[in-house]
């Protein structure tokens, strides 16, 4: 069986019609949900691109793999989805974004050339690369955000879009008369991007995905990783005016959130992004375009579905739809992601398994707590490869897909955020080593532990599902905080670093190696069976003299 692992960037869990959005219609993603299982309580491992993706590709928590923010290298030798799949004869390919930063120093220390097969996989998060394009080709006063080559820019140049960076000048810019109206300025969001829709990055990546599937015959897992609906918020016609302010769902925020706020929350809310998205005129410009970007993404999913049906591969291809994190869009007086309210930390997750074993769960909804790293374990399991439990910390979701009771359901979900590289760290004057937050959530409660001597945040999800009231310092909720800290303590004691030997191997060593080596603690020979000490009994050998 093949696996189409589709990840959108910054797609909110509730911005799909199958998830209940009242005005945004996503019929193609809905079709996958109608054939598969939709998970309503899926949490990302970190509400920031790089850390979330490194967890998705390793199946490990952020504090286990250590690549805790954008641009933090994933250490050389960290096992990835590709390593686990290839061990079982399944190829693992990338088409799109990873946000991977290679551990160049580690590779140099081990003599790994990035031009070698092993070195290339170490540099690309374990994937064999059909096409990698992280999609952010912005340039600042000190140079470009991403200095790698851009296959998409090369494509645009081949289509006649001129300039050094046509991604910025055409795909992510409109026109104001004869002047560039950059998508980086949200006032321009409602202008159509100055590019033919077929040449914009979402259709381009879909075309690359279809080219890959046409060219590949071996069993594969293809990670189709779209950059959208991530900002810049601008989209080509006809998607730029499909939605308007009347299609926007009401904002989730309360002035009380800004009264005596938590220091970290206050710093994010008072930053440039938070202030911009607190303006209703900004939301009315941006959110219809965010919806247009999602609509374009859904149409491209439709292209993939048509291709699979036309080639007969719909019968042997598992499809996974998810995102790396969400987008506040003004909820809670915030924009972007970074914190742990539902719009940021929850992600859409839909899995369709074409096999007969999944017939009884078609079109169902699962409300159990799951995490992004569970998708990693599921892919390995679905490909009939071994899930190494001493390495992969996720739990396979195959029981849910097959209508079986899960042998190890989650009692709580965990997400982490290291904000030491964010300006907020400097603003609140927290040492880099302490600029860390840990979220633990159940169905009824959500606790955020903040290192550096800062108070926790606490939300009563059962009675305050919109998370408008932080109870982190409320004396009436000391027992609730204590109960959530028990979960966090339980998680902190997990076995996460013994990755080179499994429990099964340890048990086998105990069984097969029980009579090798030496026996400790003996007082005299007869304390154990004679055979155990035979090597140390008998006549003393002669000593030759020189």
C-alpha positions in Angstrom: 0.0 0.0 0.0 1.1 3.6 -0.7 0.6 6.5 1.7 -0.1 10.0 0.7 0.9 12.1 3.7 -0.5 15.6 3.1 0.4 18.4 5.4 -0.8 22.0 5.1 1.0 24.8 6.8 -0.9 26.9 9.4 -4.3 25.3 8.6 -6.7 25.7 11.6 -8.5 22.6 12.8 -11.9 24.3 12.5 -11.5 25.8 9.0 -13.0 22.9 7.1 -16.6 22.4 6.3 -16.4 18.8 7.7 -15.2 20.3 10.9 -18.2 22.6 11.1 -17.1 25.9 9.5 -20.4 27.5 8.4 -19.2 29.4 5.2 -16.0 27.8 4.0 -16.7 24.7 1.8 -14.0 22.1 1.4 -15.8 19.3 -0.5 -12.7 17.4 -1.5 -11.2 17.2 2.0 -14.8 16.4 3.2 -14.8 13.5 0.7 -11.7 12.0 2.4 -13.4 12.5 5.8 -16.5 10.7 4.5 -14.4 7.7 3.6 -12.1 7.7 6.6 -11.8 8.8 10.3 -11.7 12.5 11.4 -10.0 13.1 14.7 -11.4 16.1 16.6 -8.8 16.3 19.4 -5.5 16.2 17.6 -2.6 18.3 19.1 0.6 19.4 17.4 3.8 18.8 19.4 4.7 22.5 19.1 2.9 25.6 17.9 5.7 26.6 15.6 6.7 25.2 12.2 10.2 23.8 12.7 9.7 22.1 16.0 6.3 20.7 15.0 7.7 19.2 11.8 10.7 17.7 13.4 8.4 15.9 15.8 6.2 14.8 12.9 9.2 13.4 11.0 10.8 11.7 13.9 7.7 10.6 15.9 9.4 12.1 19.0 8.6 14.9 21.4 10.4 18.3 21.0 12.5 17.9 24.1 13.5 14.4 22.9 14.8 15.4 19.4 16.0 18.8 20.5 15.2 20.8 17.3 13.0 23.2 19.3 12.5 26.2 17.0 12.8 27.3 13.4 16.3 27.0 12.2 17.4 24.7 15.0 19.3 21.7 13.4 17.9 18.2 13.8 20.9 16.4 15.2 22.7 14.0 13.0 21.7 10.4 13.5 18.2 11.1 14.7 16.0 8.4 13.3 13.2 9.5 11.1 10.1 8.2 9.3 12.2 7.5 6.2 14.6 5.3 8.2 11.8 3.2 9.7 10.0 2.8 6.3 13.0 2.0 4.2 13.9 -0.7 6.7 10.6 -2.4 5.7 11.1 -1.8 1.9 9.0 1.3 1.6 10.3 4.5 0.0 9.8 7.8 1.8 9.7 10.9 -0.4 9.3 14.6 0.0 7.4 16.9 -2.3 7.3 20.4 -0.7 8.3 21.9 2.7 10.1 20.5 5.7 11.7 23.5 7.4 14.6 21.1 8.1 17.9 22.6 9.2 20.8 20.1 8.7 23.3 19.4 11.5 26.3 20.5 9.4 28.8 20.3 12.2 27.6 16.9 13.2 27.9 15.6 9.6 31.4 17.1 9.3 32.4 15.4 12.6 31.3 12.0 11.2 32.7 12.6 7.7 29.2 12.5 6.1 29.1 14.3 2.7 25.8 15.9 1.9 26.3 14.6 -1.7 26.2 11.0 -0.5 22.9 9.1 -0.2 23.2 8.9 3.6 24.4 12.5 3.9 21.5 13.7 1.7 19.0 11.9 3.8 20.6 13.3 7.0 20.3 16.8 5.4 16.7 16.3 4.4 15.0 15.0 7.5 15.3 11.4 6.3 13.5 11.9 3.1 14.5 11.2 -0.4 13.7 14.5 -2.1 11.6 14.7 -5.3 11.2 18.4 -4.7 11.9 20.5 -1.6 10.7 24.1 -1.4 10.1 25.7 2.0 8.2 28.5 0.3 9.5 31.6 2.2 11.9 33.5 -0.1 11.7 36.8 1.7 14.7 39.1 1.8 15.5 41.5 4.7 18.3 44.1 5.3 20.7 41.3 6.3 19.9 39.0 3.4 17.4 36.2 2.6 15.4 34.2 5.1 16.2 31.0 3.2 19.4 30.9 1.2 18.7 27.5 -0.4 17.7 27.2 -4.1 14.0 27.6 -4.9 12.7 25.1 -7.4 9.5 27.1 -7.5 11.4 30.3 -8.4 13.1 28.3 -11.1 9.8 27.1 -12.4 8.4 30.7 -12.5 11.4 31.9 -14.4 10.9 29.1 -16.9 7.3 30.4 -17.4 8.4 33.9 -18.1 8.0 35.6 -14.7 11.1 37.8 -14.7 13.3 39.0 -11.8 15.6 37.6 -9.2 12.7 36.6 -6.9 9.5 36.1 -8.8 8.0 34.3 -5.8 8.0 37.7 -4.0 7.2 39.8 -7.1 4.3 37.7 -8.6 3.1 34.8 -6.4 3.0 36.9 -3.3 2.3 40.3 -4.6 -0.6 42.1 -6.4 -0.5 45.2 -8.4 -1.3 48.8 -7.3 -1.3 50.5 -10.7 2.2 49.7 -12.0 3.6 49.2 -8.5 4.2 46.0 -6.6 1.6 45.5 -3.8 3.4 43.0 -1.6 1.5 40.4 0.3 3.7 41.2 3.3 1.5 44.2 3.8 -1.9 43.0 5.0 -3.6 46.1 3.5 -3.0 44.4 0.1 -4.4 41.0 1.1 -7.6 41.4 -1.0 -5.7 42.2 -4.2 -5.4 39.2 -6.6 -1.8 37.9 -6.7 -0.2 38.9 -10.0 0.1 35.4 -11.3 -1.9 32.9 -13.3 -3.6 30.7 -10.8 -2.2 27.5 -12.5 1.3 28.9 -11.9 0.8 29.7 -8.2 2.6 27.6 -5.6 -0.2 25.3 -4.5 -1.1 24.1 -8.0 2.6 23.9 -8.8 3.3 21.6 -5.9 0.3 19.4 -6.8 1.7 19.0 -10.3 5.0 17.9 -8.8 3.2 15.4 -6.6 1.5 13.9 -9.6 4.8 13.8 -11.5 6.3 11.9 -8.6 3.4 9.3 -8.5 3.7 8.8 -12.3 7.4 8.1 -12.0 7.4 5.8 -9.0 6.4 2.2 -9.0 7.9 0.9 -5.7 5.8 1.1 -2.5 6.0 4.6 -1.2 5.1 7.2 1.4 4.9 10.6 -0.3 4.9 13.6 2.0 3.1 16.3 0.1 3.8 19.3 2.2 2.1 22.6 1.1 3.2 26.0 2.2 -0.3 27.4 2.3 -2.5 28.7 3.8 0.5 30.1 5.7 1.1 33.8 5.3 1.7 36.0 3.2 -2.1 36.2 3.0 -2.6 36.7 -0.7 -4.0 34.5 -3.4 -4.6 34.7 -7.2 -8.0 35.1 -8.8 -10.6 33.7 -8.6 -9.9 32.9 -5.0 -9.2 36.4 -3.9 -12.8 37.5 -3.8 -14.7 34.2 -3.1 -15.2 35.2 0.5 -16.0 38.5 2.2 -16.3 39.9 5.7 -19.8 38.4 6.0 -18.3 34.9 5.8 -16.1 35.4 8.8 -17.0 33.6 12.0 -17.2 35.7 15.1 -13.9 36.4 16.8 -13.2 34.6 20.1 -11.9 37.1 22.6 -12.9 39.0 25.7 -11.5 42.3 27.1 -11.1 40.4 30.4 -8.3 38.4 28.9 -6.2 41.6 28.9 -6.9 42.4 32.6 -4.0 41.3 34.8 -2.7 38.9 32.0 0.0 36.3 32.3 3.3 38.0 31.4 4.0 35.7 28.4 0.5 36.1 27.0 0.6 39.8 27.5 4.0 40.0 25.6 2.5 38.2 22.6 -0.8 40.1 22.7 1.0 43.4 22.8 3.5 42.6 20.0 3.2 43.8 16.4 1.3 40.7 15.2 -1.1 40.7 18.1 -1.9 44.3 17.8 -2.5 44.0 14.0 -4.9 41.1 14.4 -6.7 42.8 17.2 -7.9 45.3 14.6 -11.2 44.4 13.0 -10.3 46.0 9.7 -7.2 43.7 9.5 -9.3 40.6 10.2 -11.8 41.6 7.5 -9.0 41.9 5.0 -7.1 38.8 5.9 -9.5 36.1 6.9 -11.5 36.0 3.6 -8.1 35.6 1.9 -7.1 32.9 4.4 -10.3 31.1 3.4 -9.5 31.6 -0.3 -6.1 30.0 0.2 -7.8 27.0 1.9 -10.3 26.8 -0.9 -7.5 26.6 -3.4 -5.8 23.9 -1.3 -9.0 21.9 -1.3 -9.3 22.2 -5.0 -5.8 20.9 -5.4 -6.7 17.9 -3.1 -9.5 17.4 -5.7 -6.8 17.1 -8.4 -5.0 14.5 -6.4 -8.2 12.5 -5.8 -9.0 12.6 -9.5 -5.5 11.4 -10.4 -5.8 8.5 -7.9 -9.2 7.5 -9.2 -8.1 7.7 -12.9 -5.0 5.5 -12.2 -6.8 3.1 -9.9 -4.4 4.0 -7.1 -7.3 5.2 -4.9 -7.8 1.5 -4.0 -4.3 1.0 -2.6 -3.3 4.5 -1.3 -3.9 5.6 2.3 -4.5 9.4 2.5 -3.7 11.5 5.6 -4.7 15.2 5.9 -3.2 17.3 8.6 -1.3 20.5 9.5 1.7 21.5 11.5 -0.2 24.0 13.6 -3.0 26.5 13.4 -3.5 30.3 13.2 -5.1 32.6 15.8 -6.5 35.1 13.2 -7.3 37.5 16.0 -8.8 35.1 18.5 -7.6 35.8 22.0 -6.2 39.2 20.7 -3.4 37.2 18.9 -2.2 36.4 15.4 0.0 33.7 14.0 0.6 30.8 16.5 3.1 30.4 19.4 0.7 29.8 22.3 -1.5 27.0 23.3 -5.1 28.1 22.7 -7.0 25.7 20.5 -6.8 27.8 17.3 -3.0 27.5 17.5 -2.2 24.1 19.0 -5.0 21.9 17.7 -4.7 20.6 14.1 -7.0 18.9 11.6 -6.4 15.2 11.2 -8.2 12.9 8.7 -7.0 9.4 7.8 -8.5 7.3 5.0 -7.4 3.6 4.8 -8.7 1.9 1.6 -8.3 -1.6 3.0 -11.2 -3.8 3.9 -10.1 -3.8 7.5 -11.2 -0.1 7.8 -14.7 -0.6 6.3 -16.5 -0.3 9.6 -15.1 3.1 10.4 -15.8 4.9 7.2 -17.1 8.4 7.8 -16.7 8.3 11.5 -15.4 10.8 14.0 -13.0 10.0 16.8 -13.0 12.3 19.8 -10.1 10.7 21.7 -7.0 12.7 22.4 -4.2 12.1 19.8 -0.9 13.8 19.0 0.9 14.6 15.8 3.6 12.0 16.6 0.8 9.4 16.5 0.6 10.0 12.8 4.3 8.9 12.5 3.6 5.7 14.3 0.5 5.1 12.2 2.3 5.5 8.9 5.0 3.0 10.0 2.3 0.6 11.2 0.1 1.0 8.1 3.1 0.2 5.9 3.5 -3.1 7.9 6.9 -2.0 9.2 7.9 -2.3 12.8 7.2 0.6 15.1 10.3 0.8 17.4 8.7 1.8 20.7 12.1 2.7 22.2 12.5 5.4 19.5 9.0 6.4 18.3 7.0 8.0 21.1 3.8 8.2 19.1 1.1 5.6 19.3 -0.3 4.0 16.2 -3.9 5.1 15.4 -4.6 1.9 13.4 -6.9 0.5 16.1 -9.2 3.6 15.6 -9.2 3.1 11.8 -10.1 -0.6 12.2 -12.8 -0.1 14.8 -10.8 -1.8 17.6 -10.5 -0.6 21.1 -7.1 1.2 21.4 -4.8 -0.8 23.8 -3.1 2.4 25.0 -5.3 5.5 24.6 -4.0 8.8 25.7 -5.2 10.2 29.0 -3.6 13.6 28.2 -1.9 15.3 25.3 1.4 17.3 25.5 2.8 20.2 23.4 6.0 22.2 24.0 7.3 25.6 23.0 10.8 27.0 23.3 10.5 30.7 22.8 14.2 31.6 23.5 14.7 32.8 20.0 11.5 34.9 20.0 11.6 38.7 20.9 9.2 37.9 23.7 12.1 36.2 25.6 14.0 39.5 25.7 10.9 41.5 26.5 10.1 39.6 29.7 13.8 39.1 30.5 13.7 35.3 30.9 17.1 33.4 30.5 17.2 31.4 27.3 17.4 28.1 29.2 14.2 28.9 30.9 12.2 30.2 28.0 10.2 27.1 27.7 6.5 26.2 28.1 4.8 22.8 28.4 1.1 22.2 27.7 -0.7 19.2 29.1 -4.4 18.9 28.1 -7.2 16.5 28.9 -10.8 16.7 27.6 -11.7 18.9 30.6 -8.5 20.9 31.5 -5.5 22.5 30.0 -2.4 23.5 32.0 0.6 25.4 30.6 3.7 25.2 32.8 6.1 28.1 32.2 9.7 27.8 33.3 11.7 30.7 34.7 9.6 31.2 37.9 6.5 32.3 36.0 3.0 31.2 37.0 1.2 28.5 35.1 -1.9 29.1 32.9 -5.0 26.9 33.5 -8.2 26.7 31.5 -11.4 24.8 32.4 -12.3 23.4 29.0 -15.5 21.8 30.3 -17.0 25.1 31.5 -14.9 27.5 29.4 -14.4 25.7 26.1 -13.3 29.0 24.4 -10.4 29.4 26.9 -11.3 33.0 27.8 -10.4 32.8 31.5 -7.0 31.9 32.8 -7.2 30.3 36.2 -3.5 29.8 36.6 -3.2 31.8 39.8 -6.8 31.5 41.0 -6.6 30.0 44.6 -9.9 28.1 44.1 -8.3 25.9 41.4 -5.2 24.7 43.3 -6.4 21.1 43.2 -7.1 21.2 39.5 -3.6 22.6 38.9 -2.1 19.9 41.1 -3.9 17.1 39.2 -2.6 18.4 35.9 0.9 18.6 37.2 0.6 14.9 38.0 0.1 14.3 34.3 3.0 16.5 33.4 5.2 14.7 35.9 4.2 11.4 34.5 5.1 12.5 31.0 8.5 13.9 32.2 9.4 10.4 33.5 9.0 8.8 30.1 11.8 6.7 28.7 12.9 8.8 25.7 16.7 8.6 25.4 17.5 4.8 25.3 17.1 4.7 21.5 19.8 2.3 20.6 18.4 -0.8 22.3 14.8 -1.9 22.7 13.1 -3.5 25.7 12.8 -6.7 23.6 16.6 -6.7 22.9 17.2 -6.2 26.6 15.0 -9.1 27.5 16.7 -11.3 24.9 20.1 -10.4 26.3 18.9 -11.5 29.7 17.7 -14.7 28.3 20.4 -15.6 25.9 23.3 -14.2 27.8 22.5 -15.4 31.2 25.4 -17.8 31.4 28.1 -15.7 29.8 30.8 -13.6 31.6 31.1 -13.8 35.4 28.9 -14.4 38.4 29.1 -11.7 41.0 28.6 -12.0 44.8 29.8 -15.6 45.3 31.4 -16.5 48.6 32.3 -20.1 47.6 32.1 -22.3 44.6 29.1 -24.4 45.8 26.8 -21.4 46.0 25.9 -21.9 42.3 25.7 -24.9 39.9 29.1 -26.4 39.2 28.9 -25.6 35.5 28.7 -21.9 36.2 32.2 -21.8 37.7 33.9 -24.6 35.8 36.3 -22.2 34.2 37.6 -21.2 37.6 38.1 -24.8 39.1 40.7 -27.5 38.6 44.5 -27.8 38.8 46.5 -24.7 38.5 48.5 -24.5 35.2 52.2 -24.5 35.2 54.0 -21.2 35.1 56.8 -21.0 32.6 59.9 -19.2 33.7 62.1 -17.1 31.5 
